[in-house]
Amino acid sequence: MLKLAWILMVLSALLVIVLVLMHSPKGDGIAGIGSAAQIFTSQKSAEKGLNKLTGIVALIFVVCVFLLGFGIIK
């Protein structure tokens, strides 16, 4: 169980880094990469989905950190 928590924490940390880097300060975000803007109905929906995914992955990371940090998982 301990190894699974560590693996989940490391993977979520890397995924959070990638997702944050995909955000655009101008609001383009993932829809501005190549021709990906045509995949989504609008840029707002792409950013909205990216924000939601980033929040979920960040929450998984924080939960893993607390579980491992306080020694709940042994």
Secondary structure, DSSP 8 states (H G I E B T S, - for coil): -HHHHHHHHHHHHHHHHHHHHHS-TTS-GGGGSTTGGGTSS-HHHHHHHHHHHHHHHHHHHHHHHHHHHTT---
